Amino acid sequence: MQVGIDQIGMYTPNKFVDMVDLAHARNEDPNKYLIGIGQRQMSVADETQDAVSMGINATLRYFDQIDKDKIGLLIFGTESGVDQSKSASLFVKSALGLKADVRTFEVKEACFGLTASLMTARDFVRVHPDQTAIVIGSDIARYGIGTPGEVTQGAGSVSLLVSSNPRILSLNNGHSAYSEDINDFWRPNNSKVAMVDGKYSTQVYLDFFEKTFTAYKEQKNWHTQDFAAIIYHLPFTKQGLKANRLAIKDQDSAVQDCLQKSFEASKWLSMRIGNIYTASLYLSLLSLLENDKMEPNSLIGLFSYGSGAMAEFFSGNLVDGYQKQLNPRVDQALLDRRHQLTVAEYEKIFTQALQDPANNVELESDEEVGVWYFAGLKDNIRQYRRVKA
């Protein structure tokens, strides 16, 4: 029985800042951001968009096309949790009107959260082939104004439907995992912004990639040339480029050209949205499928990395007709509808979003009709609403 990704939906807030504008404001050469980091734009979440609301909106991208009665599991992967006890998935479950018997919980391990959710959902569907699972990765990457990591911020969510006989990507058996207790990136409970040792984190990321990629090929008795594409967790696109160079360094020109071409296709959405932590790898997957012409049954390698640190390499094969489950025009429209902020506007919104709203003060969203948003606290309970006409 095949199990894998049947549907995929994304969401990003309706505001962004351009990297050229940000570079000028920070007295930097724009090419440091455009080429050195590999980013063009960065989505910005105001105080009305959080991990929960973005996760709801990403799932709604495909929700009306699926059988709701078959959903048996909902997992929410995030490192931008909104409550120290209550799962973000329960807010989503309520908004979507899912049945009471749906099992639901939240997962955290830095940017690895959605992969952990996906693997759990895969195993669930194998045991319950008549049921499906929704897994969500949703995050706001914040490092702070004027910090070295500022250019690698972003906001967004990706939601996946996992099922038997999937229509996008069939997941293969086996994986290669590697973990160590290290301090390359972390966010204490008393901090709204992350702390990171950037150079060290990049070194660990590349080291973990080589370990898991090599081990996976040995486990499966496969070779680099067997992959039609290898995609990566992209905290910024230059990081994935460095890993891809390691993957293809000893290959002939045909393999190098193929895997470099597929990497270029996989990075476009991340270049415009920025870092979305748990969902970053799956934003790469969506970008690859929408920007490259992949043959049915093409073997796709996926490298997932979560600081602290946990890494995993696994793979899947594209299902014949996968293109019918995609809607690149709608995804492009989602990006194009965003409002470009000045750097001063971005700084004001960023600073405001770091503060918890006052209790019993209702927030209003400037999003489009039908979009879910965080509406503030009522008696210290989070409220989520949909924009009305």
N, C-alpha and C positions, 0 to 999 in steps of 0.2 A: 504493500500500500504506500502510495506517495503522500507526503505531508509537506506543506510549505505555505508560501505567501499567496493568498488568493486576491487580496485587494490592498491598495496602498493609498493613503491620503496625506496631504501635508497642509500646514497652515503657518503663516508668519504674520506678525502685526502690520498695521497699515502705515508705518513710519520707517524711514531709513535715513542714514547719514552717508554721504559719499566720501570715499577714502581720500580723494584729492583735497576736498575741503578740510578734512580732519588733519591731513598732513600739513597743509598750509597753516592751520591754527596751532599746530604743535611745532612749527618751524622745522619741518622735516622735508626732505626731497620726496615728492609723491611716489617715485619709483621704489622707495623703501617699502611702502605699503603695497603698491600695485604688483611689483615684481619680487621684492625681497620676502614679503609675507604672502603675496598671491591673492589679495583681497581687493574687491572693487567697491562693494557697498556693505552696510551693516544694518540689519533690521533692529529697530529700537522698540521696546515694550514700554508703554506708559503704565500708570498705576492701575489701569483697568484690565490689563492683560497679565495673567500669571500662568503657571504651568497647567493648572486645571482648565482654564478657559481655552487655552491654545489646544490642549488635548481633546476637548469636546469638539472644537471647530475642525481639527484634522480628521476626526472620526466621521463627522458629518459629511465629509467629502464623498464617502461611499456608502453611508449608512442606509440610505433609502433603496439601495440596490441589492441588499442582502436579506436573508431570512433571519429575522430577529429571534424567532423561537428556537433556532439552533444554537444560539450563543450560550456557552456553558462556563466561560472563563473570561475575566477581564483583569489584566495586569498593567500597572502604571509604573514605568521606569523613569526615575527623575532624580536629580540632585538639587532641584529647586522646590523641594517640598513646602507645602503651605501650613502643615500642622505636624507637631512632634509625635502625635499619636494616631490621629485619624488618617486613613489612607486617602490620597488624592483620587483614587479610583472610585471611591464611593460617591463623590461629587459628580463624577462623569456618569456613573451608573444611573444616578437619579436624573440627570439632565437628559439622558438618552431614553429613559423610561424602560430600562431592562428589567427582566423578571427578578423576583426576589431570590430565586434559587441559583442565580449566577454567582459563582465563587469569584471573589475579588480581593486584591491586595496590592501593595506598593513595594517596589524593589529599589534598592540604592546600592550602587558601587560605582560612583563617579560616572564616566561616560559609557561604562559597560552595562548600565541598567537595562536598556532595551534589548540587548543581546541576551542577557540572562532571562528576560521575560519571554523572548522568542523561543529559546530552547525549552523553557518550562512549558510553554504553550504547545510546542511540537510534541513533547512527550505526552501531554494531556490528550491531544487529538489522536495520537496513536492508540491510546487506551479507549478513547471515546470517539471513534471515527464518524459517528453521526452528529457530533457536535462541533462547533467552531469556537475560536478564541480571538478576542481583541487584545492586542498589545500596543501600548502607547509609550513613546518617548517624547518628553516635553520639558524644555529647559530655557532659562534665560542666563546667558553667560555674562557675568559682570566681574570686572577687575578694577574698575575705578577710573575716574577722569585723570588723564595725564600719566597713567601708569604704563609700564612697558607692555602690558598685556591688553591695553585698551583697544588696539586695532583688531584683536582676536575675540571681540565680544559678538553677541548676536542673540536672536530670540526666534524660537519656532518649535514646531512639533511635527512628528510623523506618526501615523497610526497604521497598523497592519492588521488584516484579518488572516488568521491562520486556519487552514482547513485541510481535510483529506481531498485528494484530486484537485490541487490548487491550479489556478489559471495564470499565475505569473512566474513563480520560482519554486521548484521542487527542491527541498533541502536534502542533502546527502547525509548518509550515516557517518558518524565519526567527527572528531574535531581535535584540535591541538590547543591545549590551554597552558598558560604559564603565569604564575603570580609571585609577588614578593611584597613584603611590608616595607615600603619606602615612602619618602616625603618629597615627592616632586610637585604635588598639587594637593590643596586641602582647603576646606572652608569651615572654621570653627562655628559652634552654635551662636556665638555672640557677634558674628560678622555677616554682613549682607553681601560682601564681595569676597571672591576667592583669593587665595594666596598661592603663588606658584614660583617655582624655580625653573624658569623657562628653558635655559640651556640644558639643565639636567633632565628635565621632562622630555625634551626632544631626543636626547641620547637614550633614555630608557625606552621610549616609544620605538625607536629604530632597533634597539637590541632585542626587545620583546617580539618585534615583527620577524626578525631573522630567526629567532628560536622557534616560534610557532609555525612559520612558513616551512622551514626545513623539516621540522618534525612531522607536519601534516603530509608533506610529499612522501616522506619515508613510510608513514603509516598507510597511505593509500597506494603506494608504489606508482605515483604520478610524477610528472616532470613539469617544469615551468611552461613549456610549450603546449601543454595540454589545456591551459587556461585561455579562454577567449578574452577574459578581462579579470583584473584584480582590483578591487575597490577597498577603500580605507576609511577609517575614522578620520575626519578632517577638522581638527581644531582651527587650522588654517591650511589653505590648499598647498602651500609650499612644503608643509610637513609630509603630506601624502606623496608629493613629488619625490621627496628624498627617499621614502620607503620604496616607491616604484622603481627608482634607479637601482636600489639594492636588488630588487627582484629580477631585473633584466640585465644586470651588469655582465653576465657571462653568456648571454644568449646571442644567437645570430641576428642579423639585421631584420629579418622578417618578423621574428618574435618580438624584438625590441619595438619595431614600428607598430605592431598590432597592440601590444600592451600599453605603449605610450599614447596611442590614439584613443584607446578606451579610457585611459585615465583622464585625458583631456575632456572627454565627454562627461565623465563622472563628477567633475569639479565645478561645473557651471552654476548650479544652484547654490552651492556653498560660497562661491565667490560673491554672490549677490545678497545672501542672507546672513552669512557669518557662522560663527560657532553655535551649534545648538546641542552641545554635549551628547546626551544619550541617543539622540535621533540623528546625529551627524552621519554615521555610516549609512543609514538607510535613506538619507537625503542624497548621498552619493549614488546609491542604487537607483533611486528614482531618476536622478539626473542622467545616469548612464543609459537607462532604458528609453528616455525621451530624446536623447541627443546622439545616439549611435544606433546603427542598424545591425542588430544582433540576430544571428541565425537561431532557429529553434534548437533546443538541446545544448546550446552553448554553455560551457562550464564557466561559472563565475566564482572567483575566490573572494572571500570577505574577511578583512582583518579588523577586529574590534579591540579597542584599547580603552581602559578606564584607569586613570591615575590612581596611585596609591599602593600597588598597581596590579591590574588584572588584564590579561590579553588572551584572545582566542582567535584562531583561524579556522574557518569552516567553508563550506562551498554549497552551491546549488546549481541546478540546470534549468535554463529557461524553458518554459512550456510553450508549445506551439500555439500561436494566437495570442500571446501575452499582450501584444499591442492594443488589443480590443479593450483591455482593462485599464488603459491609461488615457489621460486627457491632457496632453501637453498645452493645448490652447488655454484651458481653464487655469492651469498652473502658471502659465505666463501672465495671464490676466491678473492673477492674485499678486504677482510681483509688481506689475505695472500700475495697479491701483494705489500703490503706496505713495505717501506724501513725502517729498524730500525735505528734511529739516536743515536749517542752518546749524552750525556747530553750537551757537549759543542756545538755540531751541533744544537741541539734543542734550546739552549739559543740564538745562533746567528740568527737562523730563526725567533724565537719569537720576538726578538728585531727589526729585519729588518721589520717584518710585521706590527709593530706598527707605522711605518713611512709612510706617504702618498708618493706615487711615484712622482718623478719629472714630470712636465708637458711635453708632447710630447716625452716621453721615452718609447719605446715599451718593454713590459715584455715578457719573454718566459717561457713556462712551461715544466717540465720534466715528465708530466703525459703521459698516454698511448694515442695512436691515437684515436681520436673521443671524447675525454674528453673536456668539455668546461672549460675555465679559464678566469680570469681577465687579460687583456693584457695591462693595463695601461691607462693613460689619454691622449687624443688627444684634444687639445684646451679646456682642463679642462672637457671634456666629457668622461665618463667611456666607455671603449671598452671591448667587450667580444668576444672571438674567440674560435674555436675548434682546437685541436691539429691535425695537418696534418701528413700524412705519409712521 
